[in-house]
Amino acid sequence: MSNLHNFHIQLELVTPLRHGGLVLVQTTDFFYPLVDDPYMMGKIACANVLSDLYAMGVTECDNMLMLLGVSTKMTEKERDVVIPLIMRGFKDSALEAGTTVTGGQTVVNPWCTIGGVASTVAQPNEYIVPDNAVVGDVLVLTKPLGTQVAVNAHQWLDQPERWNRIKLVVSEEDVRKAYHRAMDSMARLNRIASRLMHKYNAHGATDVTGFGLLGHAQTLASHQKNEVSFVIHNLPVIAKMAAVAKACGNMFQLLQGHSAETSGGLLICLPREQAAAYCKDIEKQEGYQAWIIGIVEKGNRTARIIDKPRVIEVPAKE
């Protein structure tokens, strides 16, 4: 099931409105369950929908809708327990973001899906167009990588033939800790990261989700006005997950930057002299680290990860 969340439907639009200088910033996303806690799944889904707004530096969301697919395979009892929990998680996350869910759509179909729509009417100074990176900028990442690996490893605890492949490099305890770290990370809003983009003069950002770190870095690089390229040197990864990914052959492509993340962090281009202060500030406000992972150099709007990137082991959140 969890491999399916590579299949992200994601769209973000900035539409000029008829009314003097305002734009509508709107994003939508939905995906399949990937954790076994319905409440957390709702929170993750909502954080994931909002993430695109935050990547644009938009910190206020005016309205949210919830999109819910209820599976025909659920018994009535399962439905009555699971669905309200998912909805409550989504709603609580929206409240944390300072917005409300005013409606949406629920359908009954073979798959359980959860997602939504987030909309904001903004003035030009409220959003950051992600195309102003300059040579000498640095790249900052605000959440660790490895969520897909952690979620899969956790599912494999019950699948002996899978578990036997990775148990040489990781303990059950490691896997449970990584899973909780991943769940905690995915449910966290990128709102503070977004607010600080304004304070520290970010030149653009993207959120890191289904196409992995490198996929999103390449997309961001391709939209730059200047002739620049992104080079990534450091990969902050949830503890032990790099080893698990290696033990699985090249299934996840984690160190190559292709492992899908769900509700990942923001990848931000910041002026070099502001980046350390940004990381310090976010840690002070959130209690979570951010990392300088690369640089912006002269180039032809591409992104790459160096041959032997430094893996930063990000400890499990106790």
C-alpha positions as CSV (number, residue, x, y, z in Angstrom):
1,M,0.0,0.0,0.0
2,S,2.6,2.5,1.0
3,N,4.5,2.4,-2.3
4,L,1.4,3.9,-3.8
5,H,2.0,7.3,-2.2
6,N,4.5,8.0,-4.9
7,F,1.4,8.6,-6.9
8,H,0.8,12.1,-5.8
9,I,-1.8,14.3,-7.5
10,Q,-0.5,17.7,-6.9
11,L,-1.3,21.0,-8.5
12,E,-0.6,24.6,-7.5
13,L,-2.0,27.6,-9.3
14,V,-1.4,31.3,-8.9
15,T,-4.3,33.1,-10.7
16,P,-4.5,36.9,-11.1
17,L,-7.9,38.1,-9.9
18,R,-10.1,40.7,-11.5
19,H,-9.7,42.8,-8.3
20,G,-6.8,45.2,-8.2
21,G,-3.5,43.4,-7.8
22,L,-4.8,40.3,-5.9
23,V,-4.0,36.7,-6.8
24,L,-5.7,33.5,-5.9
25,V,-3.1,30.9,-4.7
26,Q,-4.7,27.5,-4.7
27,T,-3.4,23.9,-4.3
28,T,-4.8,20.5,-4.2
29,D,-3.4,17.1,-3.3
30,F,-4.6,13.6,-2.3
31,F,-3.1,10.2,-1.6
32,Y,-3.5,6.8,-0.1
33,P,-3.0,6.0,3.6
34,L,0.6,5.2,4.5
35,V,0.6,5.1,8.3
36,D,-1.6,2.9,10.5
37,D,-3.0,5.6,12.7
38,P,-6.1,7.2,11.0
39,Y,-5.9,10.4,13.1
40,M,-2.2,11.0,12.2
41,M,-3.1,10.1,8.6
42,G,-5.6,13.0,8.6
43,K,-3.0,15.4,10.0
44,I,-0.4,14.3,7.4
45,A,-2.8,14.7,4.5
46,C,-3.7,18.3,5.7
47,A,-0.1,19.3,6.2
48,N,0.7,17.9,2.8
49,V,-2.1,20.0,1.1
50,L,-0.9,23.2,2.9
51,S,2.7,22.6,2.0
52,D,2.5,24.0,-1.5
53,L,1.2,27.3,-0.2
54,Y,4.0,27.4,2.4
55,A,6.6,26.8,-0.4
56,M,5.3,30.0,-2.0
57,G,5.9,31.9,1.2
58,V,2.1,32.1,1.8
59,T,1.6,31.6,5.5
60,E,-2.1,32.3,5.8
61,C,-4.7,30.0,4.3
62,D,-8.2,31.4,3.8
63,N,-10.2,28.2,3.3
64,M,-9.8,24.5,3.0
65,L,-11.9,21.7,1.5
66,M,-11.5,18.0,2.4
67,L,-11.6,15.3,-0.3
68,L,-12.3,11.8,1.1
69,G,-12.6,8.5,-0.6
70,V,-14.2,5.9,1.6
71,S,-13.3,2.3,0.7
72,T,-16.1,-0.1,-0.3
73,K,-13.9,-2.8,1.3
74,M,-14.3,-1.4,4.8
75,T,-16.9,-3.0,7.0
76,E,-19.4,-0.6,8.5
77,K,-17.6,-0.9,11.9
78,E,-14.3,0.0,10.3
79,R,-15.8,2.9,8.5
80,D,-17.5,4.3,11.6
81,V,-14.2,4.2,13.5
82,V,-11.6,5.1,10.9
83,I,-13.3,7.8,8.9
84,P,-14.2,10.2,11.8
85,L,-10.6,9.9,13.0
86,I,-9.1,10.8,9.7
87,M,-11.5,13.8,9.5
88,R,-10.6,14.9,13.0
89,G,-6.9,14.7,12.2
90,F,-7.4,16.8,9.1
91,K,-9.5,19.3,10.9
92,D,-7.1,19.7,13.8
93,S,-4.2,20.3,11.5
94,A,-6.2,22.9,9.7
95,L,-6.9,24.6,13.0
96,E,-3.2,24.5,13.8
97,A,-2.6,26.3,10.5
98,G,-5.1,29.0,11.5
99,T,-7.7,28.0,8.9
100,T,-10.9,26.0,8.8
101,V,-12.4,23.2,6.6
102,T,-15.7,24.5,5.3
103,G,-16.7,21.6,3.1
104,G,-15.5,19.2,0.5
105,Q,-16.5,15.9,-1.1
106,T,-16.8,12.3,0.0
107,V,-17.1,9.5,-2.4
108,V,-17.4,5.7,-1.9
109,N,-15.0,3.8,-4.1
110,P,-12.6,0.8,-3.9
111,W,-9.7,2.9,-2.5
112,C,-9.3,4.9,0.7
113,T,-8.0,8.3,-0.2
114,I,-7.5,11.5,1.7
115,G,-6.7,15.0,0.5
116,G,-8.0,18.5,0.0
117,V,-7.9,21.9,-1.4
118,A,-6.3,25.0,0.2
119,S,-7.0,28.5,-1.1
120,T,-5.7,32.0,-0.3
121,V,-6.3,35.4,-1.8
122,A,-3.0,37.2,-1.5
123,Q,-1.3,40.5,-2.3
124,P,2.0,40.3,-4.3
125,N,4.1,41.0,-1.2
126,E,2.6,38.0,0.6
127,Y,4.1,35.4,-1.8
128,I,7.6,34.6,-3.0
129,V,7.9,33.7,-6.7
130,P,10.4,30.8,-6.7
131,D,12.6,32.0,-9.5
132,N,15.2,34.4,-8.0
133,A,18.1,32.1,-7.0
134,V,21.6,33.6,-7.5
135,V,25.1,32.2,-7.7
136,G,26.4,32.0,-4.1
137,D,23.0,31.2,-2.5
138,V,22.8,28.1,-0.4
139,L,20.1,25.4,-0.2
140,V,18.4,24.7,3.1
141,L,16.2,21.7,3.9
142,T,13.7,21.9,6.8
143,K,12.8,18.2,7.3
144,P,14.8,15.0,7.1
145,L,14.6,12.6,4.3
146,G,13.7,8.9,4.5
147,T,9.9,8.9,5.3
148,Q,9.1,6.4,2.6
149,V,11.9,4.0,3.8
150,A,10.7,4.3,7.4
151,V,7.1,3.6,6.6
152,N,8.0,0.6,4.5
153,A,10.5,-0.8,7.0
154,H,7.7,-0.5,9.7
155,Q,5.4,-2.6,7.5
156,W,8.0,-5.2,6.9
157,L,8.2,-6.0,10.7
158,D,5.3,-8.4,9.9
159,Q,6.8,-9.8,6.7
160,P,9.6,-12.2,7.5
161,E,11.0,-12.5,4.0
162,R,11.3,-8.6,3.8
163,W,12.4,-8.3,7.4
164,N,15.3,-10.8,6.9
165,R,16.8,-8.5,4.3
166,I,17.1,-5.5,6.6
167,K,17.4,-7.0,10.2
168,L,21.2,-7.2,9.8
169,V,21.5,-3.4,9.6
170,V,18.6,-2.3,11.9
171,S,16.8,-3.4,15.0
172,E,13.0,-3.5,15.6
173,E,13.4,-0.7,18.0
174,D,15.3,1.4,15.4
175,V,12.5,0.8,12.9
176,R,9.8,1.8,15.4
177,K,11.6,5.0,16.4
178,A,12.2,5.9,12.7
179,Y,8.5,5.3,11.9
180,H,7.5,7.6,14.8
181,R,10.0,10.2,13.7
182,A,8.7,10.0,10.1
183,M,5.0,10.3,11.3
184,D,5.9,13.2,13.5
185,S,7.8,14.9,10.7
186,M,5.1,14.4,8.0
187,A,2.3,15.8,10.3
188,R,4.3,18.9,11.0
189,L,3.3,22.1,9.2
190,N,5.9,24.0,7.1
191,R,4.3,27.2,8.3
192,I,7.1,28.5,10.5
193,A,9.6,27.6,7.8
194,S,7.5,29.6,5.3
195,R,7.2,32.6,7.6
196,L,11.0,32.7,8.1
197,M,11.5,32.7,4.3
198,H,10.3,36.3,4.3
199,K,12.4,37.3,7.3
200,Y,15.6,35.9,5.7
201,N,15.0,37.0,2.1
202,A,14.5,33.6,0.5
203,H,14.9,33.6,-3.3
204,G,12.5,30.7,-3.8
205,A,11.5,27.3,-2.5
206,T,9.7,24.1,-3.2
207,D,8.3,21.5,-0.9
208,V,9.8,18.0,-1.2
209,T,7.2,15.3,-1.8
210,G,6.5,12.5,-4.2
211,F,9.3,13.1,-6.7
212,G,12.0,13.0,-4.0
213,L,14.6,15.6,-3.1
214,L,16.3,15.6,-6.5
215,G,13.1,15.6,-8.5
216,H,11.9,18.7,-6.8
217,A,15.3,20.4,-6.8
218,Q,15.4,19.9,-10.6
219,T,12.0,21.4,-11.1
220,L,12.9,24.4,-8.9
221,A,16.2,24.8,-10.8
222,S,14.5,24.7,-14.2
223,H,12.3,27.7,-13.3
224,Q,15.1,30.0,-12.4
225,K,15.5,33.4,-14.1
226,N,19.3,33.3,-13.8
227,E,21.6,30.7,-15.3
228,V,22.2,28.7,-12.1
229,S,22.4,25.1,-11.0
230,F,21.9,23.4,-7.7
231,V,24.5,21.1,-6.2
232,I,23.6,19.0,-3.1
233,H,26.3,17.8,-0.8
234,N,24.5,16.7,2.4
235,L,21.6,14.4,2.9
236,P,19.9,14.6,6.3
237,V,18.2,11.2,6.7
238,I,16.1,9.8,9.6
239,A,18.5,7.7,11.6
240,K,19.4,4.2,10.2
241,M,17.2,4.7,7.1
242,A,20.2,5.2,4.8
243,A,21.5,1.7,5.9
244,V,18.0,0.2,5.4
245,A,17.8,1.7,1.9
246,K,21.2,0.3,1.0
247,A,20.3,-3.1,2.3
248,C,17.3,-3.2,-0.1
249,G,19.5,-2.8,-3.1
250,N,18.5,0.2,-5.1
251,M,14.8,-0.1,-4.5
252,F,14.3,3.3,-2.9
253,Q,17.1,5.3,-4.5
254,L,17.3,7.3,-1.3
255,L,20.9,8.5,-1.6
256,Q,20.3,9.3,-5.3
257,G,17.5,11.7,-4.3
258,H,14.6,9.8,-5.9
259,S,12.9,8.3,-2.8
260,A,9.4,9.7,-2.5
261,E,8.8,11.8,0.5
262,T,5.3,12.5,1.8
263,S,4.7,15.9,3.4
264,G,8.5,16.6,3.4
265,G,10.3,19.8,4.2
266,L,10.8,23.0,2.2
267,L,13.9,23.2,0.1
268,I,14.8,26.9,0.1
269,C,17.3,29.1,-1.8
270,L,18.7,31.5,0.8
271,P,21.4,34.2,0.6
272,R,24.6,32.6,2.0
273,E,24.9,35.1,4.8
274,Q,21.3,34.5,6.0
275,A,21.2,30.7,5.9
276,A,22.8,29.9,9.3
277,A,20.6,32.4,11.0
278,Y,17.5,30.9,9.3
279,C,18.4,27.4,10.6
280,K,19.1,28.8,14.1
281,D,15.8,30.6,14.1
282,I,13.7,27.7,13.0
283,E,15.3,25.5,15.6
284,K,14.6,28.1,18.3
285,Q,10.9,28.4,17.3
286,E,10.1,24.8,16.4
287,G,12.6,22.7,18.3
288,Y,13.5,21.0,15.0
289,Q,16.7,21.2,13.0
290,A,17.1,22.5,9.5
291,W,20.2,21.9,7.4
292,I,22.3,23.6,4.8
293,I,22.5,20.8,2.2
294,G,24.0,22.5,-1.0
295,I,24.9,25.5,-3.0
296,V,23.8,27.4,-6.0
297,E,26.5,27.8,-8.7
298,K,26.6,29.0,-12.3
299,G,25.0,26.5,-14.6
300,N,22.2,25.6,-16.9
301,R,19.2,25.3,-14.5
302,T,19.8,21.7,-13.4
303,A,20.3,20.0,-10.1
304,R,22.5,17.2,-9.0
305,I,23.7,15.3,-5.9
306,I,27.5,14.8,-5.6
307,D,28.9,11.3,-6.0
308,K,29.4,10.6,-2.3
309,P,27.1,12.9,-0.4
310,R,27.5,13.2,3.4
311,V,24.7,11.5,5.1
312,I,23.6,13.2,8.3
313,E,21.9,10.8,10.7
314,V,18.9,12.6,12.2
315,P,18.1,11.0,15.5
316,A,14.6,9.5,16.3
317,K,12.3,11.9,18.2
318,E,11.9,10.1,21.5
